[in-house]
Amino acid sequence: MTIHLSKPKYWQQITRPLLATSLLVALWGCDSSNQGAQNAPPPTVTVVEAKLADVRPTTGFTGRVEAIDSVELRARVEGYLSARLVNEGSDVQVGDLLFTIEKEHYQADVDKAKGAIKKLEGAKSLSIIERDRRAKLVKTKAIAQEQLDVAIANVTEADGDLLSQQAELVRAELNLSYTDVSSPISGRIGLSPFSVGDFVGPSSGSLATVVSQDPMYVKFPISQRQLLAVQKSKNNGDNADVNVKLQLADKSFYDLSGTIDFVDVEADPSTDTIIVRAKFANPDGILVHHQLVNVVIEDANPEQHIVIPQAAMQFDQVGKYVLLVDDTNKVVIQRIETGPTVNGNLVINQGLKEGDKVITLGVQKVRPGIEVNATITTPEGS
């Protein structure tokens, strides 16, 4: 006998107990989750109290270091380089002998000029004797006046020849002196493209460059907005209103502050800026000729502002804001208006007051309105 089962009834008998069991499990799970969420501790965040601090407004510029003195050493006479008497990169003093060019040819010119002078001095002496002799003969009417006139002219001509040859001697001695190339300034000597035995001359280019080291100039363009303060500082002579600092390539600040000593007499019409020059002591040779630096002009008179760590600031489509922890340990969003960043701290122009607890760590774990466990920390440098 064949028995036929009704499929709907069969599946209903199987699935109803399963559905009931699943529903109970789901309800139990939801209840457990809600209970766990209610029992979870508040998230922990790190906060920093907004504080009042002395802030010196700063303005940055791009500047370039320039040596006070920079001299290209060039050969003034032609010849083979016979000696290099200084190591590249070493310090030199005024008058130090750096290069020599072969001297023999120029010494010979000096000796030749001296010999010619001796010869002309003899000719002049002879012409003077002849003039004096003829002067006596004219008095006795032994010779005509014309012969005396010729003798007098011969003395004058001898004087001229002697002076001309003495000038040649001066020229020859100058050329001989030019075979010694000395430093006209104190400083540091750079690379030289020439070796001993190279032929050099006035058209050969620079033998080397000597650059003064201490102090150094830094030139930078400054806006009209800063000009009055700079001029006042220059007139006072002691940087009374501004401090001039340098930031180097590694973002560190140069140890010594500078003094503004020159403001240009005209503005650049294309940028409406004026070139300002500051002088910096450079005892350790850290500043290098033509080095690029950041110039920071800092107001010498501090102002009180609310500051917070720069990392605390957040952004959204509306603008800048921070998350605060209020007196009930709830998270509050606060819109802010900011000023410059000074030493890693952000100046707050509007939106915060001293003592506000600003979240710096754990921002991603919270949202406005929830309760948190806040740990207060003190930023470095406070």
C-alpha positions as CSV (number, residue, x, y, z in Angstrom):
1,M,0.0,0.0,0.0
2,T,1.3,3.5,-0.9
3,I,1.0,6.4,1.6
4,H,1.0,10.0,0.2
5,L,2.1,12.8,2.6
6,S,0.7,16.3,2.3
7,K,3.8,18.6,1.7
8,P,2.4,21.7,3.4
9,K,1.4,20.0,6.5
10,Y,4.7,18.1,6.6
11,W,6.8,21.2,6.4
12,Q,4.7,23.1,8.8
13,Q,5.3,20.4,11.4
14,I,9.0,20.7,10.9
15,T,9.5,24.5,10.6
16,R,7.2,25.8,13.3
17,P,9.4,24.5,16.2
18,L,12.5,25.8,14.5
19,L,11.1,29.3,14.0
20,A,10.0,29.4,17.6
21,T,13.4,28.4,18.8
22,S,15.1,31.0,16.6
23,L,12.9,33.8,17.8
24,L,13.6,33.0,21.4
25,V,17.3,33.0,20.7
26,A,17.1,36.3,18.9
27,L,15.1,37.9,21.6
28,W,17.5,36.7,24.2
29,G,20.5,38.0,22.2
30,C,18.9,41.5,21.8
31,D,18.2,41.7,25.5
32,S,21.8,40.6,26.3
33,S,23.2,43.3,23.9
34,N,21.1,46.0,25.3
35,Q,22.1,45.0,28.8
36,G,25.8,44.9,27.8
37,A,25.7,48.3,26.1
38,Q,24.1,49.8,29.2
39,N,26.7,48.2,31.4
40,A,29.8,49.2,29.2
41,P,32.0,51.9,30.8
42,P,32.3,55.3,29.1
43,P,35.1,55.7,26.6
44,T,38.3,57.2,27.8
45,V,39.6,60.4,26.2
46,T,42.6,62.6,26.8
47,V,41.9,66.3,27.3
48,V,44.0,69.5,27.6
49,E,42.8,72.6,29.3
50,A,42.8,75.7,27.1
51,K,45.2,78.2,28.6
52,L,46.1,81.8,28.4
53,A,49.7,82.3,27.1
54,D,52.0,85.0,26.0
55,V,52.0,84.9,22.2
56,R,54.3,87.0,20.0
57,P,52.7,87.4,16.6
58,T,55.0,86.2,13.9
59,T,55.3,86.7,10.1
60,G,57.4,84.5,7.9
61,F,59.4,85.3,4.8
62,T,61.8,83.6,2.5
63,G,65.3,85.1,2.7
64,R,68.8,84.5,1.3
65,V,72.0,84.7,3.2
66,E,74.6,86.9,1.7
67,A,78.2,87.5,2.8
68,I,79.2,91.0,3.6
69,D,82.2,90.6,1.4
70,S,82.7,88.1,-1.5
71,V,85.7,88.3,-3.8
72,E,86.4,86.4,-7.0
73,L,90.2,86.0,-7.3
74,R,91.3,86.5,-10.9
75,A,94.7,86.4,-12.6
76,R,95.7,89.9,-13.8
77,V,98.7,88.6,-15.9
78,E,99.1,85.5,-18.1
79,G,101.3,82.6,-17.2
80,Y,101.5,79.1,-15.9
81,L,100.2,78.5,-12.3
82,S,103.3,77.7,-10.3
83,A,101.8,77.1,-6.8
84,R,98.6,76.7,-4.9
85,L,99.3,77.7,-1.3
86,V,96.0,77.2,0.4
87,N,93.6,74.3,0.9
88,E,90.1,74.7,-0.5
89,G,87.6,75.4,2.2
90,S,90.1,76.8,4.6
91,D,90.0,80.2,6.4
92,V,92.3,82.9,5.1
93,Q,93.3,86.3,6.3
94,V,93.8,89.6,4.5
95,G,97.1,89.5,2.6
96,D,97.5,85.7,2.7
97,L,99.3,84.5,-0.4
98,L,97.1,82.0,-2.2
99,F,98.4,81.4,-5.7
100,T,101.6,82.2,-7.6
101,I,102.1,82.5,-11.4
102,E,105.5,82.0,-13.0
103,K,107.6,85.1,-12.4
104,E,110.6,84.8,-14.7
105,H,109.2,86.6,-17.7
106,Y,107.9,89.5,-15.5
107,Q,111.2,89.7,-13.6
108,A,113.0,90.0,-16.8
109,D,110.8,92.9,-17.9
110,V,111.6,94.7,-14.6
111,D,115.3,94.2,-15.1
112,K,115.1,95.4,-18.7
113,A,113.3,98.6,-17.6
114,K,115.9,99.2,-14.9
115,G,118.7,98.9,-17.5
116,A,117.0,101.3,-19.8
117,I,116.6,103.8,-17.0
118,K,120.3,103.6,-16.3
119,K,121.1,104.2,-20.0
120,L,118.7,107.2,-20.1
121,E,120.1,108.6,-16.9
122,G,123.5,108.6,-18.6
123,A,122.2,110.3,-21.7
124,K,120.5,112.9,-19.6
125,S,123.8,113.6,-17.7
126,L,125.7,114.0,-20.9
127,S,123.1,116.4,-22.3
128,I,123.3,118.5,-19.2
129,I,127.1,118.7,-19.5
130,E,126.7,119.7,-23.1
131,R,124.2,122.3,-22.3
132,D,126.3,123.9,-19.6
133,R,129.4,123.9,-21.9
134,R,127.5,125.6,-24.6
135,A,126.1,128.2,-22.2
136,K,129.7,129.3,-21.4
137,L,130.6,129.4,-25.0
138,V,127.6,131.6,-25.9
139,K,128.7,134.1,-23.3
140,T,132.1,134.5,-25.1
141,K,130.3,134.5,-28.4
142,A,132.3,131.4,-29.4
143,I,129.1,129.7,-30.6
144,A,125.7,130.8,-31.8
145,Q,122.7,131.0,-29.5
146,E,121.0,128.4,-31.7
147,Q,123.5,125.7,-30.6
148,L,122.7,126.4,-26.9
149,D,119.0,126.2,-27.7
150,V,119.5,122.7,-29.2
151,A,121.4,121.6,-26.1
152,I,118.7,122.8,-23.8
153,A,116.1,121.0,-25.9
154,N,118.2,117.8,-25.7
155,V,118.1,118.0,-21.9
156,T,114.3,118.4,-21.9
157,E,114.0,115.4,-24.3
158,A,116.3,113.3,-22.1
159,D,114.0,114.2,-19.1
160,G,111.0,113.0,-21.1
161,D,112.6,109.7,-22.1
162,L,113.7,109.0,-18.6
163,L,110.2,109.7,-17.2
164,S,108.7,107.4,-19.8
165,Q,111.0,104.6,-19.0
166,Q,110.4,105.0,-15.3
167,A,106.7,104.5,-16.0
168,E,107.6,101.3,-17.9
169,L,109.5,100.2,-14.8
170,V,106.4,100.8,-12.6
171,R,104.3,98.8,-15.1
172,A,106.7,96.0,-15.1
173,E,106.9,95.9,-11.3
174,L,103.1,95.9,-11.1
175,N,102.9,92.9,-13.5
176,L,105.5,91.2,-11.4
177,S,103.5,91.8,-8.3
178,Y,100.4,90.4,-10.0
179,T,102.1,87.0,-10.2
180,D,101.3,86.7,-6.4
181,V,97.6,86.4,-5.9
182,S,96.7,87.3,-2.3
183,S,93.4,87.5,-0.5
184,P,92.1,91.1,-0.2
185,I,89.6,90.1,2.6
186,S,89.4,87.7,5.5
187,G,87.1,84.8,5.0
188,R,86.9,81.2,3.6
189,I,88.2,80.2,0.2
190,G,86.1,78.0,-2.1
191,L,86.8,75.5,-4.8
192,S,89.4,76.3,-7.5
193,P,89.1,74.8,-11.0
194,F,92.9,75.2,-11.6
195,S,95.8,73.0,-10.8
196,V,99.5,73.8,-10.8
197,G,100.8,73.9,-14.4
198,D,97.5,75.3,-15.8
199,F,97.8,78.4,-18.0
200,V,95.8,81.2,-16.5
201,G,95.2,84.8,-17.4
202,P,92.6,87.6,-17.2
203,S,90.2,85.7,-19.5
204,S,90.6,82.4,-17.6
205,G,87.8,83.0,-15.1
206,S,87.9,83.0,-11.3
207,L,90.8,81.2,-9.6
208,A,88.7,80.9,-6.5
209,T,86.2,82.8,-4.4
210,V,86.8,84.1,-0.9
211,V,83.7,84.8,1.2
212,S,83.6,86.6,4.5
213,Q,82.1,84.5,7.3
214,D,81.2,86.6,10.3
215,P,78.8,88.5,10.4
216,M,76.4,87.6,7.6
217,Y,73.6,89.5,5.9
218,V,70.1,88.0,5.2
219,K,68.0,89.8,2.6
220,F,64.2,89.2,2.4
221,P,61.1,91.0,1.0
222,I,58.7,92.5,3.4
223,S,55.1,93.7,2.9
224,Q,54.0,97.2,3.4
225,R,52.0,96.0,6.5
226,Q,55.2,95.3,8.3
227,L,57.3,98.2,7.0
228,L,56.4,100.7,9.8
229,A,57.4,98.4,12.6
230,V,60.6,97.5,10.8
231,Q,61.5,101.1,10.2
232,K,60.8,101.9,13.9
233,S,63.1,99.1,14.9
234,K,65.8,100.3,12.6
235,N,65.6,103.8,13.9
236,N,65.8,102.6,17.5
237,G,68.8,100.4,16.6
238,D,68.0,97.7,19.1
239,N,65.2,95.7,17.6
240,A,62.8,97.2,20.2
241,D,59.7,96.3,18.3
242,V,60.6,93.1,16.4
243,N,62.8,90.1,16.8
244,V,64.4,88.7,13.6
245,K,65.0,84.9,13.7
246,L,66.1,82.4,11.1
247,Q,64.6,78.9,10.5
248,L,67.1,76.5,8.9
249,A,66.4,73.7,6.4
250,D,65.9,71.1,9.2
251,K,63.2,73.4,10.7
252,S,65.4,74.2,13.7
253,F,65.9,77.9,14.6
254,Y,69.3,79.6,14.4
255,D,70.6,80.3,17.9
256,L,71.2,84.0,17.4
257,S,68.7,86.7,16.6
258,G,69.5,89.3,14.0
259,T,69.4,93.1,13.8
260,I,67.8,95.0,10.9
261,D,70.3,97.4,9.5
262,F,68.9,98.4,6.1
263,V,65.5,99.0,4.4
264,D,65.6,99.6,0.7
265,V,64.7,103.0,-0.7
266,E,62.1,101.8,-3.2
267,A,59.4,99.1,-3.5
268,D,59.1,96.4,-6.1
269,P,56.1,97.5,-8.1
270,S,55.2,94.0,-9.2
271,T,54.9,92.6,-5.6
272,D,54.6,95.8,-3.5
273,T,57.3,94.5,-1.3
274,I,60.5,96.2,0.0
275,I,63.9,94.5,0.5
276,V,65.0,94.4,4.1
277,R,68.4,93.4,5.3
278,A,69.3,91.9,8.7
279,K,72.7,91.2,10.1
280,F,73.4,88.0,12.0
281,A,76.6,87.0,13.9
282,N,78.0,83.8,12.5
283,P,80.7,82.7,14.8
284,D,80.3,78.9,14.0
285,G,80.0,79.3,10.3
286,I,76.5,77.8,10.2
287,L,75.2,80.5,7.8
288,V,76.5,80.0,4.3
289,H,76.7,82.5,1.4
290,H,73.5,82.3,-0.8
291,Q,71.9,79.8,1.6
292,L,68.0,79.9,1.5
293,V,66.4,80.4,5.0
294,N,63.1,81.2,6.5
295,V,63.0,84.6,8.2
296,V,60.6,84.9,11.1
297,I,59.8,88.4,12.3
298,E,58.4,88.2,15.8
299,D,56.7,91.0,17.7
300,A,58.9,91.7,20.7
301,N,55.8,92.6,22.8
302,P,53.8,89.5,23.8
303,E,50.0,89.4,23.8
304,Q,47.7,87.2,25.9
305,H,45.7,84.6,23.9
306,I,43.9,81.3,24.4
307,V,46.0,78.5,23.0
308,I,45.4,74.7,22.5
309,P,47.5,72.0,20.8
310,Q,47.1,72.2,17.1
311,A,46.2,68.5,16.9
312,A,42.9,69.2,18.8
313,M,41.4,71.1,15.9
314,Q,38.9,69.2,13.7
315,F,37.2,70.1,10.4
316,D,33.8,69.5,8.8
317,Q,31.7,71.2,6.1
318,V,30.8,74.0,8.4
319,G,34.3,74.8,9.4
320,K,36.7,74.4,12.3
321,Y,35.7,73.0,15.7
322,V,36.9,71.1,18.8
323,L,35.3,68.6,21.0
324,L,35.0,69.6,24.7
325,V,34.1,67.7,27.8
326,D,31.7,69.7,29.9
327,D,31.1,69.7,33.7
328,T,28.8,66.6,33.4
329,N,31.5,64.7,31.5
330,K,29.5,64.9,28.3
331,V,31.0,65.6,24.9
332,V,30.2,69.0,23.4
333,I,31.1,70.4,19.9
334,Q,32.4,73.9,19.9
335,R,33.1,76.1,16.8
336,I,36.2,78.1,16.9
337,E,38.0,80.9,15.1
338,T,41.8,80.5,15.0
339,G,44.9,82.6,14.6
340,P,48.5,81.6,13.8
341,T,50.3,78.5,15.1
342,V,53.1,79.4,17.5
343,N,55.5,76.7,18.8
344,G,52.9,73.9,18.0
345,N,50.1,75.7,19.8
346,L,47.1,77.1,17.9
347,V,46.0,80.6,18.9
348,I,42.2,80.7,19.4
349,N,40.6,84.1,18.6
350,Q,37.1,83.1,19.4
351,G,35.1,80.1,20.8
352,L,37.1,79.0,23.9
353,K,37.8,80.3,27.3
354,E,40.6,79.5,29.8
355,G,40.1,76.1,31.4
356,D,37.9,74.5,28.7
357,K,38.7,70.8,28.5
358,V,39.6,70.1,24.8
359,I,39.8,66.5,23.6
360,T,43.1,65.7,22.0
361,L,43.1,61.9,22.0
362,G,40.2,59.6,21.5
363,V,38.2,61.9,19.2
364,Q,37.3,59.0,16.9
365,K,35.7,57.1,19.7
366,V,33.2,59.7,20.8
367,R,30.4,61.9,19.5
368,P,28.5,64.9,20.9
369,G,26.2,64.1,23.8
370,I,27.8,60.9,25.1
371,E,29.5,60.6,28.5
372,V,33.2,60.0,28.6
373,N,35.9,59.4,31.1
374,A,38.4,62.3,30.7
375,T,42.0,62.2,31.6
376,I,43.7,65.6,31.8
377,T,47.2,65.9,30.5
378,T,49.7,68.8,30.2
379,P,51.2,69.5,26.8
380,E,55.0,69.6,26.4
381,G,56.5,73.0,26.9
382,S,53.7,74.2,29.2
